[in-house]
């Protein structure tokens, strides 16, 4: 059977693993039971541990009909929750006629298989729900590639689950049954597809880098933050971008960049990025590096946080963790405390501002604080710009063209050795490009060597 036909068959056999099925495509919404194991080192909302997975289930189009919590010192190897809770879960599934059981934990392939056998219902974990949402929200070719890569990397160790119906055919020593042969063939095909997707995404990322580097002299600002913190609403009010703003997790998946005109003159390019979440699957972070290229190349990050959320501090930490994984922990960043109009008690906001004295408090919904935000952004961008001298050969047309596009040239001094010194106001991110292409960049007489993200 040709490889492409085999991949199609794989999708048909296990749509929840290879090409995640959207529950919203069915006339009847699937009913689900939520389960969470509270481990000693777990990160969760202590007031309502199921809050986030409930929001994910809602975004995925599921109807939540029940929930189950268990506090454990360590997980059960076979079923994650142990025999007593399995029996309780069986009764819940039966009583509510649930179609799906969602664990707000990451299950192993064997644990998923054992639970499905005992519960007689589909069992999926946190990562699979997030992958399902990303699959339904992907709109561009780039996003589809990224989601497919993350899905396949998640599915690869779970392929054995797809072929358990052939296990009875397995032969003795020296004899391989069709299930075992097929599993090896599936792994080979999925591995090949993963390599192909990574190559395609490397090209996408290279193109993104060229696009970002090729923009004009306007400084770049990128919105990052926890999902549903109000980034898209802020993007819309600042740029009139018309970006989808929904009260759902991961409402925005594809990056958009628009011009943000400042009230006092000048402008920046503002980009909205995919939202982060606690324990964001590593495969998704890796897959979406091309989309997050806007953030890595930006002169400034605006970290938007939901000030009205009781979990705002843990959400801020979760975003920091993802930024650290992307190598952006030290990137210039302004914390923006959004949704202050929803904060019930002013003292809560006062405590937040005391803990984050450099933050800017705003409401993207009613426009409160936007002028303060613009002032803070302009001051931060001014600190990122350099008054420098750039010395190049007169015939270095590449650097001259680059400076004409990215810098403000205030003067030129021609030297006797066919070189010219340009007095420029330029973004710090330009210095490494200039160094790489034959220019000497000096500030106060000292040569500069600055990393792009520095």
Long-range contacts (C-beta under 8 A, 24 or more apart in sequence): 3-189, 3-192, 6-185, 6-186, 6-189, 7-189, 7-193, 10-162, 10-186, 10-189, 10-190, 13-162, 14-155, 14-161, 14-162, 16-122, 16-124, 16-128, 16-132, 17-128, 17-151, 17-154, 17-155, 17-158, 17-159, 17-161, 17-162, 18-151, 18-152, 18-155, 18-190, 19-135, 19-148, 19-151, 20-128, 20-131, 20-132, 20-135, 20-151, 21-132, 22-60, 22-61, 22-132, 22-135, 22-136, 23-60, 23-61, 23-62, 23-100, 23-132, 24-60, 24-61, 24-136, 29-61, 29-62, 29-63, 30-61, 30-62, 30-63, 30-99, 30-100, 31-62, 31-63, 31-64, 31-65, 31-96, 31-97, 31-98, 31-99, 31-100, 32-57, 32-62, 32-63, 32-64, 32-65, 32-98, 32-99, 32-100, 32-101, 32-102, 33-64, 33-65, 33-66, 33-67, 33-68, 33-89, 33-92, 33-93, 33-96, 33-98, 33-100, 33-101, 33-102, 34-64, 34-66, 34-67, 34-68, 34-102, 34-104, 35-67, 35-68, 35-69, 35-70, 35-81, 35-89, 35-101, 35-102, 35-103, 35-104, 35-105, 36-67, 36-68, 36-69, 36-70, 36-103, 36-104, 36-105, 37-69, 37-70, 37-71, 37-72, 37-75, 37-80, 37-81, 37-103, 37-105, 38-69, 38-70, 38-71, 38-72, 39-72, 39-73, 39-74, 39-75, 40-73, 43-278, 43-279, 43-314, 43-318, 44-104, 44-278, 45-310, 45-311, 45-314, 47-310, 49-104, 50-104, 51-311, 52-104, 52-277, 52-278, 53-102, 53-104, 53-126, 53-129, 55-228, 55-248, 55-249, 56-102, 56-126, 56-129, 56-130, 56-133, 56-249, 57-102, 57-129, 58-248, 59-133, 59-248, 59-249, 59-250, 60-129, 60-132, 60-133, 60-136, 61-136, 62-100, 62-102, 65-96, 65-98, 66-92, 66-95, 66-96, 66-98, 68-92, 75-105, 77-111, 78-110, 78-111, 78-114, 79-111, 79-114, 79-115, 79-118, 80-105, 80-107, 80-111, 80-115, 86-115, 86-118, 86-119, 89-119, 90-118, 90-119, 93-119, 93-120, 93-121, 100-124, 102-126, 102-129, 106-279, 109-157, 109-158, 109-160, 109-161, 112-158, 112-161, 113-161, 113-164, 126-279, 127-154, 127-281, 127-283, 128-154, 130-250, 130-277, 130-280, 130-281, 130-284, 131-281, 131-284, 133-249, 133-250, 134-250, 134-253, 134-284, 137-250, 137-251, 137-253, 138-253, 138-254, 139-253, 139-254, 140-254, 142-201, 142-204, 142-254, 142-290, 142-291, 143-253, 143-254, 143-291, 145-197, 145-200, 145-201, 145-204, 146-201, 146-284, 146-287, 146-288, 146-290, 146-291, 147-287, 148-193, 148-197, 149-194, 149-197, 149-198, 149-201, 149-283, 149-286, 149-287, 150-281, 150-283, 150-284, 150-286, 150-287, 150-288, 152-190, 152-193, 152-194, 152-197, 153-194, 153-283, 153-287, 154-281, 154-283, 155-190, 156-187, 156-190, 156-191, 156-194, 159-183, 159-186, 159-187, 159-190, 162-186, 201-287, 201-289, 201-290, 204-290, 205-289, 205-290, 205-293, 208-290, 208-293, 208-294, 209-293, 209-297, 212-293, 212-294, 212-297, 213-297, 213-433, 214-405, 215-269, 216-405, 216-406, 217-405, 217-406, 217-407, 217-408, 217-427, 218-259, 218-267, 218-268, 218-269, 219-268, 219-269, 219-299, 219-300, 219-381, 219-384, 219-385, 219-427, 220-268, 220-269, 220-271, 220-294, 220-297, 220-298, 220-299, 220-300, 221-260, 221-268, 221-269, 221-270, 221-271, 221-298, 221-299, 221-300, 221-301, 221-302, 221-377, 221-381, 222-270, 222-271, 222-273, 222-294, 222-295, 222-298, 222-300, 222-301, 222-302, 223-270, 223-271, 223-272, 223-273, 223-301, 223-302, 223-304, 224-273, 224-276, 224-295, 224-301, 224-302, 224-303, 224-304, 224-319, 224-323, 225-275, 225-276, 225-302, 225-303, 225-304, 225-305, 225-319, 225-336, 226-275, 226-276, 226-277, 226-304, 226-305, 226-306, 226-315, 226-316, 226-318, 226-319, 227-251, 227-274, 227-275, 227-276, 227-277, 228-275, 228-306, 229-275, 229-304, 229-305, 229-306, 229-315, 229-338, 229-339, 230-304, 230-306, 230-338, 230-339, 230-364, 230-365, 231-272, 231-273, 231-275, 231-304, 232-272, 233-364, 233-365, 234-302, 234-304, 234-336, 234-338, 234-362, 234-364, 235-270, 235-272, 237-364, 237-367, 237-370, 238-270, 238-370, 239-270, 241-272, 243-272, 249-275, 249-277, 250-274, 250-275, 250-277, 251-275, 254-291, 255-291, 255-292, 255-294, 257-294, 262-374, 262-378, 263-371, 263-374, 264-378, 266-378, 268-377, 268-381, 271-295, 271-298, 276-318, 276-319, 276-322, 277-318, 278-314, 278-315, 278-318, 279-318, 280-318, 280-322, 282-325, 285-322, 285-325, 285-326, 289-326, 292-326, 295-326, 295-328, 295-331, 296-326, 296-327, 296-328, 296-331, 296-453, 297-429, 297-452, 298-331, 299-332, 299-381, 299-384, 299-427, 299-428, 299-429, 300-332, 300-333, 300-334, 300-377, 300-380, 300-381, 300-384, 301-328, 301-331, 301-332, 301-333, 301-334, 302-333, 302-334, 302-336, 302-373, 302-377, 303-333, 303-334, 303-335, 303-336, 304-336, 304-338, 305-335, 305-336, 305-337, 305-338, 306-338, 306-339, 307-337, 307-338, 307-339, 307-340, 307-342, 307-343, 307-348, 307-349, 307-352, 307-361, 308-339, 308-340, 308-342, 308-343, 308-344, 309-339, 312-337, 312-352, 313-355, 327-453, 328-453, 330-453, 330-454, 331-453, 332-380, 332-384, 334-358, 334-359, 334-360, 334-373, 334-376, 334-377, 334-380, 335-359, 335-360, 336-360, 336-362, 336-373, 337-361, 337-362, 338-362, 338-363, 338-364, 339-363, 339-364, 339-365, 340-368, 340-369, 341-365, 341-366, 341-368, 384-427, 384-428, 385-425, 385-426, 385-427, 385-428, 386-425, 386-426, 386-427, 386-428, 386-431, 386-443, 386-448, 387-423, 387-424, 387-425, 387-443, 388-424, 388-426, 388-431, 388-441, 388-442, 388-443, 388-448, 389-421, 389-422, 389-423, 389-424, 389-441, 389-442, 389-443, 390-421, 390-422, 390-424, 390-426, 390-434, 390-439, 390-440, 390-441, 390-442, 391-415, 391-419, 391-420, 391-421, 391-422, 391-439, 391-440, 391-442, 392-419, 392-420, 392-422, 392-438, 392-439, 392-440, 393-418, 393-419, 393-420, 393-438, 394-418, 394-419, 394-420, 396-437, 396-438, 396-439, 398-437, 399-434, 399-437, 399-438, 399-439, 402-430, 402-433, 402-434, 402-437, 403-430, 403-434, 406-430, 428-454, 429-453
